């Protein structure tokens, strides 16, 4: 099992009232799966995504990756697991305005102490996979929304992660561009990538191999 999340609960207190965001969620993701998590507004999807990426700490949980428990690791060790094993694609792309396309993609590689030459070669390959060859020197303000999303995908796959997490990857994109983005995910899946997409769009979720629905802090379908 690539990912095992057991009994995830997340709650917070506001004005002496306790709110439950996640209520004992159990989630298993096999290697090479292509999974969509469907969510209505307020279902806790962002919380769950941040928990999987180890940026948020649940009230209680157990988290295993490749059979090894990671929820009890130190912050620095969790950060290393996150950098090396999980490629995250943000809903708003999170590109740095002052960096060119290739510099954006090289950034996580540099953080892993990859040499400049090797990082450049790896970034060029990642950009080729998302059909952005020739855009290496472009700046974010010169790109369309769809191209920005492809840069974000290239940045995520450059580190060769075990799993890719995509938060609303077709958000704010037109139908044609959304189809192009999904073609890239299908291609990456065929290469052996494990992909987990969070979406509220049924037509996007239906293109994956398994759909998990979350409502009121619980998984209600697709376990």
N, C-alpha and C positions, 0 to 999 in steps of 0.2 A: 504494500500500500504506500503510495507516494505521500499523501497527506491524510492524517487522522486527527480530527478535532472532536473531543469528547466532552459532553455536558457543558457547553459554553453558556454561561449566564452573564448578563451585563445589566446592571441597574444603577440608577443614580437617584439622589434625593434632592428635591427642590421644594423649598418652603414646607419642610417636614412631611412631604408626600413622596413615596417611593415609586419610581417609574421603571418598569421592566422593559428593556430594549430587546434582549435575547433571553429566552427561557429554556435552558437545557438543550441547546441545539447540538446535534451530532452530525458530523459531515465527513464522509470518506471520499477521497479522490484517488482513483487508480492512475498509474503511470500511462501516458498517452491518451488520456481521456480528453474529450472536448465537451465542456459542461457550461450551461447557462444557468444563472440564478436570477429568477424573475422576482420582482418586488413591486408592491404598491407603495405609495408615499407613506413614509413613517414606519416602514417595516424593519428598519435596522440594517439596511444593506451596506451603508457606508461603514457602520460599526463593524460588521462582519468582515468586510474587505480589509479594514485596518487591522483587525485582529489576526487575520491570515498573514498579513504582511508584518505582523509583530510591531505595529506602531501604536496599538491600543492594548491596554491590559484589562481582560475581563474580570468580573467579580469572582468567577471560578471557572476552571477549565483544565484540560490536558491536551497538549498539542504534540503530535509525533510526525516527523518527517523521515521517510525511509526507515521506519521502525525505531528511530531514535527520538527520545523526548527532548523537545526544545523549549518548552514553556518555562522550564526551571533554569535555563541558562542565564548567565550574566548579560547585562545590556550590550556589552562589547561583543560577546559571542553571538548574541541574537542579531546584532548589526552585521556581523560577518556572514551569517547564514543568509540574511536578507540580501546582501550585496551579491553573493555568489550563486544563490539558488533560485531567487525569485525575481522575475522581470515584471515591473509594475508599469501599467499604461494609465496615466491620469486622465480623468474626464476632460480637464481643461488644457491638456497637452503639457503644461508646465515647462515650456521652452524658455531658455534664458535669452532675452532680447539682444544682448551684445555678442552672442556666440553664433558662428556660422553653423550650417547644417552638420558638417562633418565634426566640428568641435562639440556640438551637442551630443552626438553619438559616441564620441571618444571619451566623454567625461566619466562615465562609470568605469571604463577600462583604466583610466589614469588613476582613479581611486583605488584600483586593485593592483597598482604598481606595475601595470603592463607598460613596456617600453613605448616611446612615441611612435617608432616605426611599425611595431606590431599592432598598436592600437589603431593607427591609420589604416593598415591593411584590413583589420577586422571591421572597422567602421565602413570602409568602402564595400566590403562584402555584404554587410547588413543593409546598406542603402540599396545595393543591387537587388536584394530580396524583396524590397518594398517599392521597387520601380522608381527610384530617385537618383539613378546614375545621371550625372551632369548637373545635379543641384548641390554638390558638395560645398561650394563657396557661397551659396545663397544665405541671406539673413532671414530670420523668422517673418519680418514684416513684408518680405517679398513672396511669401508662400500663401497658397490658398488654405482653407480650413482642412481640406482633405490631405494636402501635402504635409501640413503640420502634424496631423495624426499619424501619417506614415513615418515622419521623423521620430515621433514618440515610440512607435512600434520598433523601429530600427534601433533606437537607444536601448529598448528593453531586451531585444534579442542579441545585441552585441556581446553580452557577457555569457551567452550560451546557457541560459537558466534552465533548471529542471522544470519549472512551472511558470506560466505567464498569467498574470492577473490583469484583466482589462475592465476598467470602470467606465461603463457607458461609452464604448469606443465609437459608436455612430452618433453620439450626441451632437445635435445642431448640424448634421450633415444631410444633404439632399439624398434622394433615393439612389441615384446613379453612383454617387461617391460612397454611400454606405455599402452598396454592392461590391465596389472595388476593395473597400477595407475588409469585408468579409471574405473575399477571394484570397486576400493575403493570409488571413487566419487559417483558411482551409489549406492553403499551401504549406504553412508552417506546421499544421497538424499532420499533414501527410509526411513531413520530414521527421515526425516523432515527438513534436512538442506537446506537452500537456497544457491545455488552455482552459482558463476559467473566466467566463465573461459575466459581468453583472449588467443587466439590462431591464428596461421596462417595456421593450418593444417585442411583442409576440413573434413578428416576422423575422426578427434577428435570432431570438431564442430557438425558433424552429429549425434553424440551420445547424444547430449543434447536435451532438449525439445523445445528450441527456439534459433534461430541464428540471431544475429544483425550484419549487415555489416557496416563498417565505411570506407569512402573514402573522401579524400580531406577535412577532418575536419567535415564531416556531416554523419549522419546516412542515408544510402541509401536503407536499407531493414531490415525487422524484427521488426519494431516498435510495 
